[in-house]
Protein backbone atom coordinates (compact mmCIF):
# COMPACT_ATOMS: atom_id res chain seq x y z
CA UNK A 1 0.00 0.00 0.00
CA UNK A 2 1.14 3.58 -0.56
CA UNK A 3 2.12 6.09 2.11
CA UNK A 4 -0.79 8.34 1.12
CA UNK A 5 -3.32 5.52 1.55
CA UNK A 6 -1.85 4.49 4.89
CA UNK A 7 -1.93 7.95 6.47
CA UNK A 8 -5.45 9.07 5.59
CA UNK A 9 -7.72 10.47 8.36
CA UNK A 10 -10.22 8.12 9.97
CA UNK A 11 -13.11 10.06 8.44
CA UNK A 12 -11.70 9.34 4.99
CA UNK A 13 -11.51 5.62 5.76
CA UNK A 14 -15.20 5.68 6.70
CA UNK A 15 -15.93 7.66 3.53
CA UNK A 16 -14.10 5.03 1.47
CA UNK A 17 -16.19 2.33 3.14
CA UNK A 18 -19.31 4.26 2.21
CA UNK A 19 -18.17 4.67 -1.41
CA UNK A 20 -17.14 1.03 -1.81
CA UNK A 21 -20.52 -0.20 -0.60
CA UNK A 22 -21.84 1.23 -3.86
CA UNK A 23 -18.88 0.00 -5.92
CA UNK A 24 -18.08 -3.20 -7.77
CA UNK A 25 -16.04 -6.06 -6.40
CA UNK A 26 -15.64 -7.47 -2.92
CA UNK A 27 -13.72 -5.43 -0.40
CA UNK A 28 -12.53 -6.65 2.97
CA UNK A 29 -12.70 -4.60 6.15
CA UNK A 30 -9.97 -5.22 8.74
CA UNK A 31 -10.59 -3.90 12.26
CA UNK A 32 -8.49 -4.20 15.40
CA UNK A 33 -10.79 -5.73 18.01
CA UNK A 34 -8.37 -6.31 20.88
CA UNK A 35 -4.88 -5.34 21.99
CA UNK A 36 -2.82 -6.85 24.76
CA UNK A 37 0.18 -4.78 25.76
CA UNK A 38 1.40 -1.91 23.59
CA UNK A 39 0.51 -1.26 19.97
CA UNK A 40 0.54 1.63 17.51
CA UNK A 41 -3.27 1.63 17.15
CA UNK A 42 -6.06 0.73 19.53
CA UNK A 43 -9.29 -1.30 19.05
CA UNK A 44 -11.51 0.26 16.40
CA UNK A 45 -8.69 1.15 13.98
CA UNK A 46 -9.69 0.15 10.46
CA UNK A 47 -8.20 -0.70 7.10
CA UNK A 48 -10.15 -1.30 3.88
CA UNK A 49 -8.65 -3.83 1.45
CA UNK A 50 -9.75 -3.92 -2.19
CA UNK A 51 -9.44 -6.63 -4.82
CA UNK A 52 -6.54 -4.87 -6.49
CA UNK A 53 -4.30 -5.46 -3.50
CA UNK A 54 -4.48 -1.90 -2.20
CA UNK A 55 -5.44 -0.80 1.28
CA UNK A 56 -6.79 2.41 2.74
CA UNK A 57 -6.19 3.22 6.40
CA UNK A 58 -3.84 1.75 8.98
CA UNK A 59 -3.97 -0.60 11.92
CA UNK A 60 -0.24 -0.61 12.72
CA UNK A 61 2.73 1.59 11.92
CA UNK A 62 2.94 -0.19 8.57
CA UNK A 63 4.32 -3.55 9.64
CA UNK A 64 1.22 -5.73 9.22
CA UNK A 65 -0.70 -3.97 6.47
CA UNK A 66 0.89 -5.98 3.65
CA UNK A 67 0.50 -9.21 5.65
CA UNK A 68 -3.22 -8.52 5.99
CA UNK A 69 -3.62 -8.22 2.24
CA UNK A 70 -3.03 -11.98 1.88
CA UNK A 71 -5.48 -12.75 4.69
CA UNK A 72 -7.94 -10.43 2.98
CA UNK A 73 -7.67 -12.51 -0.20
CA UNK A 74 -8.63 -15.61 1.76
CA UNK A 75 -11.61 -13.88 3.36
CA UNK A 76 -12.67 -12.61 -0.05
CA UNK A 77 -12.61 -16.15 -1.46
CA UNK A 78 -14.49 -17.81 1.39
CA UNK A 79 -16.90 -14.96 2.03
CA UNK A 80 -16.56 -15.65 5.76
CA UNK A 81 -15.13 -13.42 8.50
CA UNK A 82 -11.83 -14.41 10.04
CA UNK A 83 -10.29 -13.49 13.39
CA UNK A 84 -6.48 -13.45 13.31
CA UNK A 85 -4.00 -12.83 16.07
CA UNK A 86 -0.53 -11.32 15.69
CA UNK A 87 1.84 -11.75 18.62
CA UNK A 88 4.36 -8.94 18.27
CA UNK A 89 5.96 -9.51 21.67
CA UNK A 90 9.56 -10.63 21.55
CA UNK A 91 11.66 -10.85 24.68
CA UNK A 92 15.01 -10.94 22.92
CA UNK A 93 14.47 -7.45 21.46
CA UNK A 94 14.68 -8.60 17.84
CA UNK A 95 12.11 -7.50 15.29
CA UNK A 96 9.29 -9.93 14.64
CA UNK A 97 9.53 -11.42 11.14
CA UNK A 98 12.23 -8.86 10.39
CA UNK A 99 9.50 -6.26 9.93
CA UNK A 100 10.65 -3.70 12.46
CA UNK A 101 7.45 -4.05 14.46
CA UNK A 102 8.55 -2.71 17.82
CA UNK A 103 4.99 -2.74 19.23
CA UNK A 104 5.50 -5.28 22.03
CA UNK A 105 1.87 -6.33 22.04
CA UNK A 106 -0.65 -8.87 20.83
CA UNK A 107 -3.10 -7.59 18.23
CA UNK A 108 -6.35 -9.32 17.32
CA UNK A 109 -7.85 -8.33 13.97
CA UNK A 110 -11.27 -9.13 12.52
CA UNK A 111 -11.35 -9.34 8.73
CA UNK A 112 -14.77 -9.52 7.08
CA UNK A 113 -16.25 -9.04 3.63
CA UNK A 114 -17.66 -5.52 3.31
CA UNK A 115 -21.40 -5.94 2.86
CA UNK A 116 -24.62 -4.01 3.28
CA UNK A 117 -24.60 -4.93 6.97
CA UNK A 118 -22.18 -2.02 7.48
CA UNK A 119 -24.16 0.66 5.65
CA UNK A 120 -26.14 1.82 8.67
CA UNK A 121 -22.89 2.60 10.48
CA UNK A 122 -21.49 4.94 7.84
CA UNK A 123 -24.83 6.62 7.22
CA UNK A 124 -25.19 7.37 10.93
CA UNK A 125 -21.60 8.63 11.12
CA UNK A 126 -22.02 11.11 8.29
CA UNK A 127 -25.50 12.01 9.46
CA UNK A 128 -24.09 13.32 12.73
CA UNK A 129 -25.50 10.46 14.79
CA UNK A 130 -23.50 8.38 17.28
CA UNK A 131 -23.76 4.63 16.78
CA UNK A 132 -22.20 1.47 18.17
CA UNK A 133 -21.55 -1.40 15.75
CA UNK A 134 -21.96 -4.67 17.68
CA UNK A 135 -20.30 -7.65 15.99
CA UNK A 136 -20.20 -11.22 17.28
CA UNK A 137 -16.69 -12.58 17.78
CA UNK A 138 -17.53 -15.79 19.63
CA UNK A 139 -20.70 -17.51 20.73
CA UNK A 140 -21.50 -20.84 22.25
CA UNK A 141 -25.14 -20.46 21.34
CA UNK A 142 -27.36 -19.16 18.58
CA UNK A 143 -25.13 -16.46 17.09
CA UNK A 144 -22.43 -16.84 14.47
CA UNK A 145 -19.17 -14.97 14.12
CA UNK A 146 -19.82 -11.81 12.11
CA UNK A 147 -23.48 -11.41 13.11
CA UNK A 148 -24.16 -7.71 13.63
CA UNK A 149 -26.56 -5.20 15.14
CA UNK A 150 -26.43 -1.46 15.83
CA UNK A 151 -27.04 0.41 19.05
CA UNK A 152 -28.23 4.04 18.87
CA UNK A 153 -27.74 5.84 22.22
CA UNK A 154 -30.08 8.70 21.28
CA UNK A 155 -33.04 6.32 21.15
CA UNK A 156 -31.71 3.46 23.26
CA UNK A 157 -32.58 1.03 20.47
CA UNK A 158 -30.79 -2.07 19.19
CA UNK A 159 -31.44 -2.46 15.47
CA UNK A 160 -30.66 -5.15 12.90
CA UNK A 161 -28.91 -4.23 9.63
CA UNK A 162 -32.26 -4.41 7.83
CA UNK A 163 -33.67 -1.72 10.12
CA UNK A 164 -35.86 -3.96 12.26
CA UNK A 165 -35.66 -4.38 16.02
CA UNK A 166 -32.92 -6.80 17.03
CA UNK A 167 -35.22 -9.24 18.79
CA UNK A 168 -33.42 -12.03 20.56
CA UNK A 169 -30.32 -9.98 21.32
CA UNK A 170 -29.48 -9.13 24.96
CA UNK A 171 -30.48 -5.47 24.68
CA UNK A 172 -30.31 -4.67 28.40
CA UNK A 173 -26.82 -6.14 28.74
CA UNK A 174 -25.49 -4.24 25.75
CA UNK A 175 -27.11 -0.86 26.35
CA UNK A 176 -24.63 0.61 28.84
CA UNK A 177 -21.33 -0.45 27.23
CA UNK A 178 -22.58 0.25 23.71
CA UNK A 179 -23.97 3.65 24.66
CA UNK A 180 -20.76 4.65 26.43
CA UNK A 181 -18.50 3.56 23.57
CA UNK A 182 -20.68 5.21 20.94
CA UNK A 183 -20.61 8.55 22.75
CA UNK A 184 -16.85 8.40 23.27
CA UNK A 185 -15.98 7.07 19.84
CA UNK A 186 -14.11 4.17 21.44
CA UNK A 187 -14.18 0.40 20.94
CA UNK A 188 -13.84 -2.68 23.10
CA UNK A 189 -14.69 -6.34 23.51
CA UNK A 190 -17.57 -7.26 25.82
CA UNK A 191 -18.50 -10.70 27.14
CA UNK A 192 -22.00 -11.27 28.46
CA UNK A 193 -24.29 -14.17 29.25
CA UNK A 194 -26.64 -15.47 26.58
CA UNK A 195 -28.90 -18.00 28.19
CA UNK A 196 -26.55 -20.65 29.51
CA UNK A 197 -23.80 -19.64 27.11
CA UNK A 198 -21.36 -16.76 26.88
CA UNK A 199 -21.50 -14.25 24.04
CA UNK A 200 -18.41 -12.22 23.12
CA UNK A 201 -18.99 -9.17 20.95
CA UNK A 202 -16.86 -6.37 19.63
CA UNK A 203 -18.50 -2.99 20.26
CA UNK A 204 -17.17 -0.37 17.85
CA UNK A 205 -18.30 3.12 18.83
CA UNK A 206 -18.51 5.53 15.92
CA UNK A 207 -19.01 9.00 17.33
CA UNK A 208 -20.03 11.64 14.83
CA UNK A 209 -17.02 13.90 14.16
CA UNK A 210 -16.62 17.02 16.28
CA UNK A 211 -16.90 20.29 14.39
CA UNK A 212 -14.22 22.95 14.25
CA UNK A 213 -15.60 26.32 13.16
CA UNK A 214 -12.96 28.78 12.00
CA UNK A 215 -14.02 32.42 11.81
CA UNK A 216 -11.93 34.34 9.32
CA UNK A 217 -10.93 34.36 5.67
CA UNK A 218 -7.27 35.33 5.80
CA UNK A 219 -4.53 33.20 4.32
CA UNK A 220 -3.56 32.01 7.81
CA UNK A 221 -6.90 30.18 8.04
CA UNK A 222 -6.08 27.60 5.38
CA UNK A 223 -3.28 25.80 7.30
CA UNK A 224 -5.68 25.48 10.24
CA UNK A 225 -8.35 23.91 8.03
CA UNK A 226 -5.81 21.51 6.53
CA UNK A 227 -4.53 20.26 9.88
CA UNK A 228 -8.02 20.08 11.36
CA UNK A 229 -9.33 18.00 8.46
CA UNK A 230 -6.43 15.57 8.75
CA UNK A 231 -7.24 15.23 12.44
CA UNK A 232 -10.83 14.16 11.74
CA UNK A 233 -12.65 17.37 12.57
CA UNK A 234 -15.59 18.41 10.43
CA UNK A 235 -14.40 21.87 9.40
CA UNK A 236 -16.59 24.90 8.79
CA UNK A 237 -15.09 28.20 7.61
CA UNK A 238 -17.16 31.30 8.36
CA UNK A 239 -16.66 34.54 6.46
CA UNK A 240 -18.20 37.93 7.18
CA UNK A 241 -17.55 39.58 3.84
CA UNK A 242 -18.68 38.32 0.45
CA UNK A 243 -15.72 39.46 -1.65
CA UNK A 244 -13.63 36.28 -1.20
CA UNK A 245 -14.43 32.98 -2.92
CA UNK A 246 -14.25 30.88 0.23
CA UNK A 247 -14.77 27.55 -1.50
CA UNK A 248 -11.79 28.19 -3.73
CA UNK A 249 -9.58 29.52 -0.93
CA UNK A 250 -10.42 26.74 1.53
CA UNK A 251 -10.94 23.52 -0.46
CA UNK A 252 -10.29 21.34 2.62
CA UNK A 253 -13.29 22.75 4.49
CA UNK A 254 -16.39 20.57 4.72
CA UNK A 255 -18.65 23.60 4.76
CA UNK A 256 -18.53 27.30 3.95
CA UNK A 257 -20.82 29.82 5.64
CA UNK A 258 -21.14 33.52 4.87
CA UNK A 259 -22.95 35.52 7.51
CA UNK A 260 -22.54 38.57 9.76
CA UNK A 261 -20.99 38.63 13.25
CA UNK A 262 -24.34 39.54 14.79
CA UNK A 263 -26.05 36.51 13.17
CA UNK A 264 -23.56 33.82 14.18
CA UNK A 265 -25.87 32.35 16.82
CA UNK A 266 -28.74 32.18 14.31
CA UNK A 267 -26.93 30.85 11.24
CA UNK A 268 -24.79 28.20 12.94
CA UNK A 269 -25.79 25.25 15.08
CA UNK A 270 -23.44 25.56 18.05
CA UNK A 271 -23.38 22.89 20.77
CA UNK A 272 -21.08 21.02 23.14
CA UNK A 273 -19.34 19.28 20.22
CA UNK A 274 -18.47 22.54 18.49
CA UNK A 275 -14.96 23.95 18.83
CA UNK A 276 -14.25 27.43 17.52
CA UNK A 277 -11.21 29.45 16.48
CA UNK A 278 -11.73 33.18 16.01
CA UNK A 279 -9.16 34.74 13.70
CA UNK A 280 -10.86 37.49 11.69
CA UNK A 281 -8.19 40.05 12.74
CA UNK A 282 -11.02 42.55 13.16
CA UNK A 283 -11.59 43.62 16.78
CA UNK A 284 -15.32 44.31 16.51
CA UNK A 285 -16.01 41.16 14.47
CA UNK A 286 -14.06 39.09 16.97
CA UNK A 287 -15.90 40.64 19.91
CA UNK A 288 -19.35 39.94 18.49
CA UNK A 289 -18.33 36.40 17.52
CA UNK A 290 -16.85 35.60 20.93
CA UNK A 291 -20.04 36.81 22.60
CA UNK A 292 -22.18 34.50 20.46
CA UNK A 293 -19.90 31.56 21.14
CA UNK A 294 -19.91 32.11 24.89
CA UNK A 295 -23.69 32.49 24.85
CA UNK A 296 -23.93 29.15 23.03
CA UNK A 297 -21.75 27.41 25.63
CA UNK A 298 -19.26 25.83 23.23
CA UNK A 299 -16.42 24.04 25.08
CA UNK A 300 -13.55 25.79 23.31
CA UNK A 301 -13.15 29.34 22.00
CA UNK A 302 -9.67 30.02 20.66
CA UNK A 303 -9.00 33.69 19.98
CA UNK A 304 -6.09 34.83 17.82
CA UNK A 305 -4.06 37.72 19.20
CA UNK A 306 -2.15 38.70 22.33
CA UNK A 307 -3.63 38.51 25.80
CA UNK A 308 -3.77 42.29 26.05
CA UNK A 309 -6.10 42.38 23.06
CA UNK A 310 -8.57 40.08 24.79
CA UNK A 311 -8.34 42.15 27.97
CA UNK A 312 -9.36 45.19 25.92
CA UNK A 313 -12.23 43.09 24.56
CA UNK A 314 -13.41 42.32 28.09
CA UNK A 315 -13.31 46.03 28.89
CA UNK A 316 -15.44 46.69 25.79
CA UNK A 317 -17.92 44.05 26.97
CA UNK A 318 -18.16 45.66 30.39
CA UNK A 319 -18.69 49.07 28.79
CA UNK A 320 -21.65 47.52 26.98
CA UNK A 321 -22.98 46.14 30.26
CA UNK A 322 -21.88 42.55 29.63
CA UNK A 323 -19.74 40.67 32.13
CA UNK A 324 -18.82 36.99 31.83
CA UNK A 325 -18.40 34.59 34.72
CA UNK A 326 -15.35 32.52 35.49
CA UNK A 327 -16.89 29.34 34.09
CA UNK A 328 -17.61 31.03 30.75
CA UNK A 329 -14.14 32.53 30.47
CA UNK A 330 -12.53 29.18 31.28
CA UNK A 331 -13.48 28.04 27.77
CA UNK A 332 -11.57 30.92 26.15
CA UNK A 333 -8.03 30.16 25.01
CA UNK A 334 -6.07 33.26 24.11
CA UNK A 335 -3.47 33.56 22.79
CA UNK A 336 -4.75 30.53 20.92
CA UNK A 337 -2.56 27.44 20.60
CA UNK A 338 0.09 25.50 22.49
CA UNK A 339 3.55 26.86 23.19
CA UNK A 340 5.51 24.85 20.63
CA UNK A 341 7.96 27.62 19.81
CA UNK A 342 7.14 27.89 16.12
CA UNK A 343 6.23 31.06 14.26
CA UNK A 344 5.53 30.11 10.64
CA UNK A 345 1.91 29.86 9.43
CA UNK A 346 1.94 26.06 9.48
CA UNK A 347 3.68 25.93 12.85
CA UNK A 348 1.07 28.27 14.30
CA UNK A 349 -1.72 26.19 12.74
CA UNK A 350 -0.14 23.07 14.19
CA UNK A 351 -0.16 24.58 17.69
CA UNK A 352 -3.80 25.66 17.32
CA UNK A 353 -5.12 22.29 16.16
CA UNK A 354 -3.00 20.49 18.76
CA UNK A 355 -4.65 22.56 21.48
CA UNK A 356 -8.12 21.84 20.14
CA UNK A 357 -7.29 18.12 20.06
CA UNK A 358 -6.10 18.22 23.66
CA UNK A 359 -9.27 19.96 24.85
CA UNK A 360 -11.59 17.71 22.83
CA UNK A 361 -9.83 14.62 24.21
CA UNK A 362 -9.82 15.92 27.77
CA UNK A 363 -6.04 15.99 27.99
CA UNK A 364 -3.54 18.40 29.52
CA UNK A 365 -0.70 18.73 27.00
CA UNK A 366 2.68 17.47 28.22
CA UNK A 367 5.60 15.38 27.04
CA UNK A 368 4.69 11.71 26.68
CA UNK A 369 7.88 10.72 28.50
CA UNK A 370 6.44 12.30 31.65
CA UNK A 371 3.18 10.36 31.34
CA UNK A 372 3.05 7.33 33.63
CA UNK A 373 -0.20 6.04 32.16
CA UNK A 374 -0.33 4.26 28.77
CA UNK A 375 -0.08 6.60 25.79
CA UNK A 376 -3.45 5.44 24.45
CA UNK A 377 -6.47 5.43 26.73
CA UNK A 378 -7.49 1.92 27.76
CA UNK A 379 -11.19 1.18 27.47
CA UNK A 380 -12.69 -0.98 30.20
CA UNK A 381 -16.36 -1.69 29.65
CA UNK A 382 -18.61 -4.27 31.20
CA UNK A 383 -22.24 -5.15 30.78
CA UNK A 384 -24.79 -4.79 33.55
CA UNK A 385 -25.95 -8.32 33.11
CA UNK A 386 -25.86 -10.77 36.01
CA UNK A 387 -23.72 -13.83 35.35
CA UNK A 388 -25.59 -16.94 34.23
CA UNK A 389 -26.90 -19.14 36.98
CA UNK A 390 -24.56 -22.00 37.90
N, C-alpha and C positions, 0 to 999 in steps of 0.2 A: 504494500500500500504506500501511497505517497505521503510526504510530510504534511501537505496541505489537507489531505483527507483525515489524517490522524489528529490534527490539532484543531478541528472545527469546534465551535461552541456546542453545548448540549442542546440548545434550542434548534440548531441546524440539524443535529442528528435526528431529533423528533420530526423536524420538517421533512427530512429525507425519508423517514419511515412513512409519513403521511403520503408523500409523492409516490413511493414505490408500491403502496397499496393499490394505486390506480395504474401501475405500470405492468409490463409484461415480465414473464419469467418468475422464478421462485427465489426470493431472498431469504436469508437466514438472519435472525436476530440473536446476538450473543449478549447476555447480561450477567454481570457479577451478582451472585446471590448470597455469597458468604465469604468472609475473609477471616482467617485465623492468623494472628500476628500482624506484621506490617506489610503494607502493599501500597503501590502508587495510587490506586483508585479504590473506592469503597463500594459496598453493595449498591446496586442501582446503575452503575456505569454501563454504558451500552456501546455496541459496535454493530453496524449493519453490513452484512456480507452479501455481495451480489454474485450472479452466475459467472461474471467475467473475471472473478478472482480479485476484485477490488473490495476494500472495506472503507466505511466512513465511521469515524469516531474512534475512541480508544478505551481500553480496559486496563492496560498496563502502560509502562513507559516506552512501549514499542517492542518488548521482548517476546510476547506471546501472540501478537496480532497475526503474524504470518502462519504460526502453528494452528491458529483457529480456522484459518481458511480451509485447511484440509479436513478438519472436523466438520466445518460447514458443508463441504461437498458431500460428506456421508449423510448428514441430516437432510440435505436436499434430496438425496436419492431415496432414503427410506421414508421421508415425510413425517418422521417421528422426532419428538424432542429428545435431547440427550444432555445429561448432566455430567460434566467432566471436572476433574480435580487436578490442579497443578500444585505440586509441593515444591516451593521455591526456597525452602529452608535447607541450608547446607552448613554444617558445623565447621567444616575445614576451611571456610572462607573462599572457596573456589566458585566460579560462576556456574550456575546450573546449565547444562547442555552447551556450555561455551557461549551463552547468549548475553552475558553481562547483566543478569537479572537484578541482583542486589536488593531484592524486596524483603527477603527473610520472612516469608509468610506462605500460607496455604490459601489458594484462591479456588473457589468453586464457581463454575460458569455454566449457565443454562443456555443451550443453543436450541432454537426452535424455528420451524418454518414461519415466515411472516405471513399471516392470514388475516382475514376479516375480523378475527377475534380481538385484534389489537386496535381496530379503528376507533372504538369509543374512547380509548385513552388519549389518542392524539387530538381528537375533536374536542374533548374536554379541555385539554392543555391549551390549545389555541383559542378556545372560547372563554378563557379566563376562569375556568372552573377547576378546583382541586379535585383529584381523583386518586384512588389507590387501586392498583392493578394486583389482584390476588391470584396467584398461579400455584397450582398443586405441584409440589416437588416429590412428595412421598405419601402414600396412603395404604393402610392395611385393609381398607374397606371399599366403599363404592366409587371412589374417585380414581381417576387415572392421572399419571404425570402429564402436565400440560393443560389440564382442565382450568378454566379461568372464569372469574367473575370480577365485577367492579364495585367498589364502595365509594359512594358520594357523601362526604361529611355534611354538605349543606342540607341534604334531605334525610340523612341517616339510612339510606337505602342500599341494599346489595342487589346488583342487577346483572343478569346474564348478558353475554355478548349480543344476543338477539333483541335486547331491550326489555325482556320480561323479568319479573321478580325471580331471584335465585332461590327458589323453593328447595328445601332439602339441605341447604348450606347452613352452617352454624353461625347465623347472623349475630346473635348476642355475643358470642365469643370473639368475633372478628371486629366488632364495631369500634372498640376503644383503640386497639393497636392500629387498625387501618385508618381511623380518623386522625390519630396523632401523626402517623407517617405521611398522610396526604397533606396535612396542613404544613408540615415542616419540609416537605420535599425530600424525605429520607426513605431508606429502604431497609428491610430486615426480614429474617426468617422467624416464623412463629409456629410453634407446635401446640396443638390443642386437641382435646378429646373429640372423637366422632363415634358416638355409640360406645362400643367396647374397644374401639381401635383408636390409634393416634393419627392425626392428620397434620402433615407438615406443609406449610405454604410459604411462598415468598411474597411479601407485601411490598410492592414498589410504589412509593408515594410520588406522584407527579403534581407538584404544586405549580399553579399558574405563575409565569414569570413576574417578578416585581417590575414596576415601571420606574424608569428614571426620566424625569422631565427636566429638560435643559432650557432655561429662559435666556435667549440671546441669539444673535445671528452673526456675530463676529467670526473671524477666521479661527480664533482660539476655541470655538465650540466644536469644530469638526473632530479634533483629536479625542475630545471627551466622548463624542458619540461613537467613535470607532472602538475605543477601549471598552465602553459600556456594552456595546453590542457583543463583543467577543467574550464578555463576562456574563452573558445570558440575561441582561436586562432588556426589557422592552422599552425602546428609547423613543421619546417624543421631544421634538424641538419646537419651541414656541417663539414666534416672532411677533413684534408689535408694530412693525412697519411693512408695508406691502411692496416695497421697491425691490427686494431681494428675492430671487427664485430659490426658495428654501429647499425644494426637492432636488434641484441640481447641486446646490452647495453642500447638502447633507444627505448623500445617497444611502448612508448606513442607517439612517433613522427609520424606525418602523412607522412613524406617523409625523405629519407636519400640521401645526395649528397656527393660524394667524388670528390674533385677537387684540384686545387692548388691556393694559395693566388693570384697569378697573373691573374688567369682565372675566378675569382669570377664574374666580370661584364659580362662575356660571358656565363657562365654556369647557372646563376641564372637570373630569371626575377624579377628585382627590380623596384618598383614603389612607388607611394605615399600611398599605403596601405601595405607596407612592413616595419616591425619594426625589428631591428637587435640588437643582443647582442653579443659582441665580447669577448670571454673568452678562447682563445687558450693557454694563459700563455706563448706565444712565442712572443717576442718583434717585430721581423721582420714580422712574419705572421700577427700579429695584425696591424702593420703599413700598410702593403699592403692591408689588408681587409678594414680598415677604409678609405683608399684613394678611393677604389672602391665604397664603400657605399656613401661617400660624393659626388663622381662624379655622382652617380645615383640619388641623391637628395631624399633619403629616409627620412621620417620625424623624425626618432628616431635611434640614434646610441649609444647604451650603451656599455661602455668599462670597463672591469674589471681591477682593479688595482688602486693605489693611484694617486692623481692629479699630483704629481711630475713625475710619469711615462709618463703621457700623455704630459706633458710639454717637456720632453725629446723627445717624438715622434714628436712634432711640430718642435723642433730644427732640428731633422733628416730630416723632410720634407723640411725645409728651406735650409738645406745643399744640398738637391737634387734639389733646385730651385723651390720648390712648396710651395706656401703660400695660406692659405684659408682665405676667407672673414668672417666677423662677422656673416652674415646670415648662412653660411655653418656651422660654429662652434656652432651656437645656437642649432643645432640638436644633438650635442654630449653631452652625459650625462656620466660624469666620475668624481669621482667613481660612478659606476652604482648603481641604487637602491635608495629607500627612507630611511631616517634615522629613523628606527624603533627600533634600539638599540640591535637587535639580532645578534648573531655571528655564529650560527650553520649553516650547509649547507642548511637546509630547511628554516631557518629564513632568510638567505641571499637570497635564491630563492624567498621567499615570497616578500621581499622588491623590488627585481628586477621586478617581474611580476606586482606588484602593481604600480610601476612607469610607466611601459609600458601601463597599463590600464588607468592611469591618463592622459598620453599624448594622447593616442588614443581616449579618450573621451573628450579631450579638457578641462580637469579639473586641477586646482591647488590643490594639496593634502593639506588637513587641517582637523581638528576635525569637525565632523558633528555638534557638539553642537554649534560651532561658525558660522554655515551656516544659514543665515536668510531665504534663499530660500528653497523650498521643497527639500527633499532628492533626489527624482527622478525628472528628467527633465520633465516638462509638455509640451506636444505637442499641438500646436495650429495651425491648418491648415484650410484653406478655399479655396473654388474653385474660379476661376476667373469669373464664370458665373454671368450674370446680373440676378436679381430676376425676376420671372415671371411677366408679365404684369397684373396689377390689372383690 
